[in-house]
Amino acid sequence: MTIANHLEKINKEMNLALERAGREAGSVTLVAVTKNCSISQIEQAMAAGQYHFGESYLQEALPKIAALKAYALQWHFIGAIQSNKTHLIAENFSWVHTICRQKIAKRLHAQRPEHLPPLNVCVQINISHEKTKSGLAPEAVLDFFSGFQQLSRLRLRGLMVIPKITRDFQQQLQVYTQVTTLFQRLIDLGWPLDTLSMGMSNDFCAAIQAGSTMIRIGSAIFSEKK
């Protein structure tokens, strides 16, 4: 199967998941995760209508962004953020999904070029309290959000999560529903959020059922084994 075939299959599965959830078709954005992918593979995805791409490593991402700068692509940074990398992230990406430290948020705000629109950001939640993963504990999110009120070069869009891996649909759904509940609570408190970045190759149907608005898919698009 080609990359175009994979994208067609995933989009069909997305629409079926939305239909089962009673949600509107097209209400979920697919971010194609291009870590370890070539520029040629990205171009194949673009030819199939894909324009949102995610990268985890800055040094791998920059040559791809430069090579494809003539196209109206949305680049999403979805990896851990080091302080000495914020300048280049602020200059080259449209979205950052992995903010969980005020220091990083402040640096991205200060380093976002004035000629670009505010940087779209999501706050990463460690919903399962895993010691090996980044992200805020759910109970710390509200206090963390208050720090964004002075950061005009950032546009706070919502939450992002990477839960424990499980193949059980009901377990996936249970965890993602917890995130959706937190998301709705923040909206009820007055935060103008619109993005739930949750769901990957093995669990995006459960994420959509729970209310995800943005899924991040890599291997199901680019793996030759699919």
Beta strands, then each sheet from edge to edge (+ up, - down):
strand 1: 29-33
strand 2: 52-55
strand 3: 74-77
strand 4: 95-99
strand 5: 119-125
strand 6: 154-161
strand 7: 195-197
strand 8: 214-217
sheet 1: 7+ 6+ 5+ 4+ 3+ 2+ 1+ 8+
end
